[in-house]
Amino acid sequence: MWDTLWLNANVATMVAGRAPYGAIRNGALSVKDGRIAWVGPREDLPGDPKALAADIRYADAEWITPGLIDCHTHLVFAGNRAREFELRLNGASYEDIARAGGGILSTVKATRGASVEALVDASAPRLKALMRQGVTTVEIKSGYGLDLETERRMLRAARALEKVSRLDELGEHGVRVRTTFLGLHALPPDYKDRREDYVALVCEEMLPALAQEGLVDAVDAFCETIGFTPAETERYFESAQALGLPIKLHAEQLSDQGGAALAARYKALSADHLEHLSDAGIAAMAQAGTIAVLLPGAFYALRETKPPPVEELRAAGVPIAVATDCNPGTSPLASPLLAMNLACTLFRLTPEEALAGMTRNAALALGLGHEIGTLEAGKAADLAFWRIDEPAELAYWMGADLLEDRAFAGRTAWAS
């Protein structure tokens, strides 16, 4: 017997190759032991609902989608950079601020002074904001420590947020957290004239230690003129590969450094940003199966003018994911629904592509496509219930309260 059966639901399964959104109108969905047991048209149920499930619920013609997946965030940090927002509005560029000691390094200073507990307390409201808009899985990067102890505290805080949410202290009944060690994010001031020494520290000491402690699900780097060179990034990738860790990369955000093609050579899960992505990079990603993660919040906040090559990515068959990039400096965005809207308005994604970008393709960008991202029998019962008439509304409304409920592993809680 199933644990729970939802009836009178419209179900956007997000399974590719079916009807738009993989939609099943007047559908049903059941859960057993935290996993989807059955999904399909109600008329195809294999028996009387009362004989099939211990708990029968009615969705009142609402829409059920996979729980949203925010596959690129910098959610754990201390302080904020609202002052830099003002400076940019007064004409300073991202590069100007970074070279003057602001940017990432200002967040590093605040984060180095914060305990694990302080980081959890500061980050929990941001996580709760995501969850209240249907997020059931979130990726959290480190990278604001730039030393072993602070990076360790950041990753421990990310793990603690997952545990806290499952104890219901956030009132939302659970979230899945994937941690990413962003070891090559910025050069610490004390290594200003010792780049090679810092890269060696990250590759030979920090990464092995954090991986040994079970704190790292994947690695990431910032391959850019104000970040790290392709050669430095490749050395880091080699260290990660030797430890069996998946790879992600901040690539081609401000210039074309060939980072996406480099990431693809290492079978990276994703290359992210991609405003300056070349045809060669697209071809490499398509061949490697590397997901393109678009981050419209950063594009918007930085007032960039060159959008990523969406049409070319489509033509090459590269799956496109969408994420908030929630961070204190360049994307202070804690709304996955607004990220979807921005992806449509700024990058010309369709609403279906935007939703796929925060479900099916986001799962692939985290290496979790077998577990989440679509509503199929056997996958985790991570669900979002929406007060909408059509799925396109999720990318259409700005600031509307659309979430009726969410389920993590089949367990629901009213999203207050």
VEXDREN-2710 file (C-alpha; in Angstrom, 1 decimal):
% VEXDREN-2710
k/r/px/py/pz
1/MET/0.0/0.0/0.0
2/TRP/1.2/3.5/-0.8
3/ASP/1.9/6.0/2.0
4/THR/0.2/9.0/0.2
5/LEU/-1.8/9.5/-3.0
6/TRP/-2.5/12.9/-4.4
7/LEU/-5.6/13.1/-6.7
8/ASN/-7.2/15.9/-8.7
9/ALA/-3.8/17.3/-9.6
10/ASN/-2.2/18.7/-12.7
11/VAL/1.3/17.2/-12.8
12/ALA/4.3/18.9/-14.6
13/THR/6.6/15.8/-14.6
14/MET/9.3/17.7/-16.6
15/VAL/10.2/14.5/-18.4
16/ALA/11.7/15.4/-21.7
17/GLY/10.2/14.3/-25.0
18/ARG/6.6/14.3/-23.9
19/ALA/3.9/17.0/-23.9
20/PRO/5.1/20.5/-22.9
21/TYR/6.3/20.4/-19.3
22/GLY/5.7/16.6/-19.4
23/ALA/2.2/17.7/-18.3
24/ILE/-0.5/15.3/-17.1
25/ARG/-3.8/17.0/-16.5
26/ASN/-6.2/15.4/-14.0
27/GLY/-3.3/13.3/-12.8
28/ALA/-2.4/11.4/-9.7
29/LEU/0.9/10.9/-7.9
30/SER/1.7/8.5/-5.1
31/VAL/4.6/8.2/-2.6
32/LYS/6.0/5.2/-0.8
33/ASP/8.9/5.4/1.6
34/GLY/9.9/8.8/0.5
35/ARG/9.9/8.0/-3.2
36/ILE/7.5/8.4/-6.1
37/ALA/5.7/5.1/-6.5
38/TRP/3.3/6.0/-9.3
39/VAL/2.5/9.0/-11.5
40/GLY/0.0/9.2/-14.4
41/PRO/-3.5/10.1/-15.4
42/ARG/-6.0/9.4/-12.6
43/GLU/-8.1/7.3/-15.0
44/ASP/-5.1/4.9/-15.2
45/LEU/-4.8/4.2/-11.5
46/PRO/-4.4/0.5/-10.9
47/GLY/-7.4/0.2/-8.6
48/ASP/-9.7/2.0/-6.1
49/PRO/-7.7/4.9/-4.5
50/LYS/-8.9/3.8/-1.0
51/ALA/-7.4/0.4/-1.6
52/LEU/-4.2/1.8/-2.9
53/ALA/-3.1/4.4/-0.3
54/ALA/-3.2/4.9/3.5
55/ASP/-3.5/8.7/3.0
56/ILE/-5.5/10.3/0.1
57/ARG/-5.1/14.0/-0.5
58/TYR/-6.8/16.2/-3.1
59/ALA/-4.7/18.9/-4.9
60/ASP/-7.8/20.9/-6.0
61/ALA/-6.5/21.2/-9.6
62/GLU/-3.3/22.8/-8.5
63/TRP/0.0/22.0/-10.3
64/ILE/2.6/19.7/-8.9
65/THR/6.2/20.1/-10.2
66/PRO/9.5/18.6/-9.1
67/GLY/10.9/20.5/-6.1
68/LEU/13.1/23.3/-7.5
69/ILE/16.8/22.9/-7.6
70/ASP/19.2/25.9/-7.1
71/CYS/22.4/24.4/-8.6
72/HIS/24.7/27.4/-8.1
73/THR/24.7/29.5/-4.9
74/HIS/27.3/31.1/-2.5
75/LEU/24.7/31.0/0.2
76/VAL/27.1/30.8/3.2
77/PHE/28.9/34.0/4.0
78/ALA/29.1/36.8/6.6
79/GLY/28.4/40.5/6.1
80/ASN/27.1/42.0/2.9
81/ARG/28.2/44.3/0.1
82/ALA/25.4/46.8/-0.3
83/ARG/28.0/49.6/-0.4
84/GLU/29.6/48.1/-3.5
85/PHE/26.1/48.1/-5.0
86/GLU/26.1/51.8/-4.5
87/LEU/29.6/52.2/-6.0
88/ARG/28.6/50.3/-9.1
89/LEU/25.6/52.5/-9.6
90/ASN/28.0/55.5/-9.4
91/GLY/30.1/54.1/-12.2
92/ALA/32.7/51.7/-10.6
93/SER/33.1/48.4/-12.4
94/TYR/33.3/45.0/-10.9
95/GLU/37.0/44.9/-11.8
96/ASP/37.6/48.3/-10.3
97/ILE/36.1/47.3/-7.0
98/ALA/37.9/43.9/-6.9
99/ARG/41.3/45.5/-7.7
100/ALA/40.8/48.1/-4.9
101/GLY/40.4/45.3/-2.3
102/GLY/36.7/45.1/-2.4
103/GLY/34.6/42.5/-4.0
104/ILE/35.3/38.9/-2.9
105/LEU/38.0/39.9/-0.5
106/SER/35.7/42.1/1.6
107/THR/33.4/39.1/2.1
108/VAL/36.5/37.0/2.9
109/LYS/37.4/39.4/5.7
110/ALA/33.9/39.2/7.3
111/THR/33.6/35.4/6.8
112/ARG/37.0/34.7/8.4
113/GLY/35.8/36.3/11.5
114/ALA/32.6/34.2/11.8
115/SER/32.1/30.9/13.6
116/VAL/30.3/27.9/12.1
117/GLU/27.3/28.9/14.3
118/ALA/27.4/32.5/13.2
119/LEU/27.5/31.4/9.5
120/VAL/24.6/29.1/10.0
121/ASP/22.6/31.9/11.7
122/ALA/23.4/34.3/8.9
123/SER/22.7/31.9/6.1
124/ALA/19.5/30.2/7.4
125/PRO/17.2/33.1/6.4
126/ARG/18.6/33.0/2.8
127/LEU/18.0/29.2/2.7
128/LYS/14.5/29.6/4.1
129/ALA/13.7/32.2/1.4
130/LEU/14.7/29.6/-1.3
131/MET/12.7/26.9/0.4
132/ARG/9.6/29.1/0.6
133/GLN/9.7/29.3/-3.2
134/GLY/9.8/25.6/-3.7
135/VAL/13.5/24.7/-3.5
136/THR/14.2/21.2/-2.2
137/THR/17.8/20.9/-3.3
138/VAL/20.5/23.6/-3.1
139/GLU/24.2/23.7/-4.0
140/ILE/26.3/25.8/-1.6
141/LYS/29.9/26.8/-2.5
142/SER/32.7/27.8/-0.2
143/GLY/35.3/30.3/-1.4
144/TYR/35.0/33.1/1.0
145/GLY/37.7/31.8/3.4
146/LEU/40.8/31.3/1.2
147/ASP/42.4/29.5/4.0
148/LEU/41.9/26.0/5.2
149/GLU/40.2/26.7/8.5
150/THR/37.6/29.2/7.1
151/GLU/36.8/27.1/4.1
152/ARG/36.3/24.2/6.5
153/ARG/33.9/26.3/8.6
154/MET/31.9/27.3/5.5
155/LEU/31.5/23.7/4.4
156/ARG/30.6/22.6/7.8
157/ALA/28.0/25.4/8.0
158/ALA/26.5/24.2/4.7
159/ARG/26.3/20.6/6.0
160/ALA/24.8/22.0/9.3
161/LEU/22.1/23.9/7.3
162/GLU/21.0/20.6/5.8
163/LYS/20.7/18.9/9.2
164/VAL/18.9/21.9/10.8
165/SER/16.3/22.0/8.0
166/ARG/15.6/18.3/8.5
167/LEU/15.0/18.9/12.2
168/ASP/12.3/21.4/11.1
169/GLU/14.0/24.3/12.8
170/LEU/13.4/26.2/9.6
171/GLY/9.8/25.0/9.6
172/GLU/10.0/23.6/6.1
173/HIS/10.7/19.9/6.5
174/GLY/14.0/19.3/4.9
175/VAL/16.3/20.3/2.0
176/ARG/19.1/18.5/0.2
177/VAL/22.5/20.3/0.2
178/ARG/25.4/19.7/-2.1
179/THR/28.7/21.3/-1.1
180/THR/31.2/22.6/-3.6
181/PHE/34.8/23.6/-2.6
182/LEU/35.5/26.8/-4.5
183/GLY/39.2/26.6/-3.7
184/LEU/40.3/29.0/-6.5
185/HIS/38.0/31.9/-6.1
186/ALA/40.3/34.8/-5.4
187/LEU/43.9/35.3/-4.4
188/PRO/44.3/36.1/-0.7
189/PRO/46.1/39.3/0.1
190/ASP/48.9/37.5/1.9
191/TYR/49.6/35.5/-1.3
192/LYS/49.5/38.6/-3.5
193/ASP/53.0/37.9/-4.9
194/ARG/53.0/34.2/-4.4
195/ARG/50.3/32.9/-6.8
196/GLU/52.0/29.6/-7.4
197/ASP/52.3/29.0/-3.6
198/TYR/48.6/29.6/-3.1
199/VAL/47.6/27.3/-5.9
200/ALA/49.9/24.6/-4.5
201/LEU/48.3/25.1/-1.0
202/VAL/44.8/24.6/-2.4
203/CYS/45.7/21.6/-4.5
204/GLU/48.1/19.8/-2.2
205/GLU/46.8/20.6/1.3
206/MET/43.3/22.2/1.4
207/LEU/41.5/20.1/-1.1
208/PRO/42.8/16.7/0.2
209/ALA/42.1/17.6/3.8
210/LEU/38.5/18.8/3.1
211/ALA/37.8/15.8/0.9
212/GLN/39.1/13.4/3.5
213/GLU/36.7/15.0/6.0
214/GLY/33.8/14.3/3.7
215/LEU/33.0/18.0/3.2
216/VAL/33.3/18.2/-0.6
217/ASP/30.8/16.9/-3.1
218/ALA/32.4/18.8/-6.1
219/VAL/35.1/21.4/-6.8
220/ASP/34.8/24.8/-8.6
221/ALA/37.1/27.6/-9.6
222/PHE/36.9/31.2/-11.0
223/CYS/38.7/31.1/-14.3
224/GLU/38.9/34.7/-15.3
225/THR/41.3/37.6/-15.8
226/ILE/40.6/38.8/-12.2
227/GLY/40.5/35.2/-11.0
228/PHE/42.8/32.2/-12.0
229/THR/44.4/31.3/-15.3
230/PRO/43.5/28.2/-17.3
231/ALA/46.8/26.7/-16.4
232/GLU/46.2/27.2/-12.6
233/THR/42.6/25.9/-13.0
234/GLU/43.8/22.8/-14.8
235/ARG/46.3/22.0/-12.0
236/TYR/43.3/22.2/-9.6
237/PHE/41.2/20.0/-11.8
238/GLU/44.0/17.4/-11.9
239/SER/44.0/17.3/-8.1
240/ALA/40.3/17.0/-8.0
241/GLN/40.2/14.2/-10.6
242/ALA/42.9/12.3/-8.6
243/LEU/40.5/12.4/-5.6
244/GLY/37.5/11.3/-7.7
245/LEU/35.7/14.6/-7.2
246/PRO/33.3/16.0/-9.9
247/ILE/34.2/19.4/-11.4
248/LYS/32.3/22.6/-12.0
249/LEU/33.6/26.0/-13.3
250/HIS/32.8/29.7/-13.3
251/ALA/33.6/30.2/-17.0
252/GLU/33.5/33.0/-19.6
253/GLN/31.7/35.5/-17.3
254/LEU/33.7/38.6/-18.1
255/SER/36.0/37.3/-21.0
256/ASP/36.7/34.2/-23.0
257/GLN/39.4/32.3/-21.2
258/GLY/38.6/29.0/-22.8
259/GLY/37.4/27.8/-19.4
260/ALA/34.3/26.0/-20.7
261/ALA/36.4/23.9/-23.1
262/LEU/38.9/23.2/-20.3
263/ALA/36.1/22.1/-18.0
264/ALA/34.6/19.9/-20.7
265/ARG/38.0/18.1/-21.2
266/TYR/37.6/17.0/-17.5
267/LYS/34.0/16.0/-18.1
268/ALA/32.8/18.7/-15.8
269/LEU/29.2/18.6/-14.5
270/SER/28.7/22.2/-15.5
271/ALA/30.2/25.4/-16.8
272/ASP/28.5/28.5/-15.3
273/HIS/27.9/32.1/-16.4
274/LEU/29.0/31.8/-20.0
275/GLU/28.3/35.3/-21.3
276/HIS/31.5/35.2/-23.4
277/LEU/31.3/31.5/-24.4
278/SER/32.8/30.7/-27.8
279/ASP/31.6/28.3/-30.5
280/ALA/34.5/26.0/-29.6
281/GLY/33.4/26.0/-25.9
282/ILE/29.9/25.1/-26.9
283/ALA/31.1/22.3/-29.1
284/ALA/33.3/20.9/-26.3
285/MET/30.4/21.1/-23.8
286/ALA/28.1/19.3/-26.1
287/GLN/30.5/16.5/-26.7
288/ALA/31.3/16.1/-22.9
289/GLY/27.7/16.4/-21.7
290/THR/28.6/19.4/-19.6
291/ILE/25.5/21.5/-18.5
292/ALA/25.3/25.2/-19.2
293/VAL/24.3/27.0/-16.0
294/LEU/23.0/30.5/-16.6
295/LEU/23.0/33.1/-13.8
296/PRO/20.7/36.0/-14.8
297/GLY/20.9/37.5/-11.4
298/ALA/24.6/38.4/-11.8
299/PHE/24.0/39.6/-15.3
300/TYR/21.2/41.9/-14.1
301/ALA/23.0/43.1/-11.0
302/LEU/26.3/43.9/-12.9
303/ARG/24.3/45.5/-15.7
304/GLU/26.0/43.3/-18.3
305/THR/25.1/43.8/-21.9
306/LYS/26.4/40.6/-23.6
307/PRO/24.0/37.7/-22.9
308/PRO/25.1/34.1/-23.1
309/PRO/24.7/32.4/-26.5
310/VAL/21.4/30.7/-25.7
311/GLU/20.4/30.0/-29.4
312/GLU/23.8/28.4/-30.1
313/LEU/23.5/26.3/-26.9
314/ARG/20.1/25.1/-28.0
315/ALA/21.3/24.3/-31.5
316/ALA/24.2/22.3/-30.1
317/GLY/21.9/20.4/-27.7
318/VAL/23.6/21.6/-24.6
319/PRO/21.1/21.4/-21.6
320/ILE/20.6/24.7/-20.0
321/ALA/20.1/25.1/-16.2
322/VAL/19.2/28.3/-14.3
323/ALA/20.3/29.3/-10.8
324/THR/20.1/32.2/-8.5
325/ASP/23.9/32.6/-7.9
326/CYS/22.8/33.9/-4.5
327/ASN/25.9/35.8/-3.2
328/PRO/26.7/39.1/-1.4
329/GLY/28.4/40.9/-4.2
330/THR/27.1/40.2/-7.7
331/SER/23.8/38.4/-7.3
332/PRO/22.0/39.2/-4.0
333/LEU/19.1/37.1/-5.2
334/ALA/17.2/34.6/-3.0
335/SER/14.2/34.0/-5.4
336/PRO/14.3/31.1/-7.8
337/LEU/11.1/32.3/-9.4
338/LEU/12.6/35.7/-10.1
339/ALA/15.7/33.9/-11.5
340/MET/13.4/32.1/-13.9
341/ASN/11.7/35.3/-14.9
342/LEU/15.1/37.0/-15.5
343/ALA/16.2/34.0/-17.6
344/CYS/13.2/34.5/-19.8
345/THR/13.2/38.3/-20.1
346/LEU/17.0/38.8/-20.3
347/PHE/18.2/35.6/-22.0
348/ARG/15.0/34.8/-24.0
349/LEU/14.5/31.4/-22.5
350/THR/10.9/30.1/-22.8
351/PRO/9.0/29.5/-19.5
352/GLU/9.3/25.7/-20.1
353/GLU/13.1/26.0/-20.6
354/ALA/13.3/28.1/-17.4
355/LEU/11.5/25.5/-15.4
356/ALA/13.5/22.7/-16.9
357/GLY/16.5/24.8/-15.9
358/MET/15.5/24.7/-12.3
359/THR/14.4/21.0/-12.3
360/ARG/15.6/18.5/-14.8
361/ASN/18.8/20.2/-16.0
362/ALA/19.7/21.6/-12.6
363/ALA/19.7/18.0/-11.3
364/LEU/22.1/17.1/-14.1
365/ALA/24.4/20.0/-13.2
366/LEU/24.7/18.5/-9.7
367/GLY/25.2/14.9/-10.9
368/LEU/21.8/14.0/-9.4
369/GLY/19.7/13.4/-12.5
370/HIS/19.1/9.8/-11.4
371/GLU/17.6/11.0/-8.1
372/ILE/15.7/14.2/-8.6
373/GLY/14.6/16.8/-11.2
374/THR/11.6/15.0/-12.8
375/LEU/8.5/13.3/-11.4
376/GLU/9.1/9.6/-12.3
377/ALA/8.5/6.4/-10.3
378/GLY/11.6/5.6/-8.3
379/LYS/12.9/9.1/-7.8
380/ALA/12.9/11.0/-4.6
381/ALA/9.4/12.5/-3.8
382/ASP/10.6/16.1/-3.7
383/LEU/7.6/18.1/-4.8
384/ALA/6.3/21.6/-5.1
385/PHE/2.6/22.4/-5.1
386/TRP/1.6/25.7/-6.8
387/ARG/-1.5/27.9/-6.9
388/ILE/-1.4/28.5/-10.6
389/ASP/-3.5/27.7/-13.7
390/GLU/-0.6/27.0/-16.0
391/PRO/3.1/26.2/-15.4
392/ALA/4.2/29.3/-17.4
393/GLU/3.1/31.4/-14.5
394/LEU/6.1/30.3/-12.5
395/ALA/8.3/32.4/-14.8
396/TYR/5.6/35.1/-15.4
397/TRP/4.8/36.5/-12.0
398/MET/7.3/38.7/-10.2
399/GLY/7.0/38.7/-6.4
400/ALA/3.8/36.7/-6.3
401/ASP/3.2/34.1/-3.6
402/LEU/2.5/31.0/-5.6
403/LEU/3.7/28.1/-3.5
404/GLU/0.9/26.2/-1.7
405/ASP/3.2/23.5/-0.2
406/ARG/6.4/21.6/-0.7
407/ALA/7.3/18.0/0.0
408/PHE/10.7/16.6/0.8
409/ALA/11.0/12.9/0.5
410/GLY/7.2/12.8/0.5
411/ARG/6.7/14.7/3.7
412/THR/4.8/18.0/3.4
413/ALA/4.6/21.1/5.5
414/TRP/2.4/24.1/4.9
415/ALA/4.7/26.8/3.4
416/SER/3.9/29.6/5.7
END
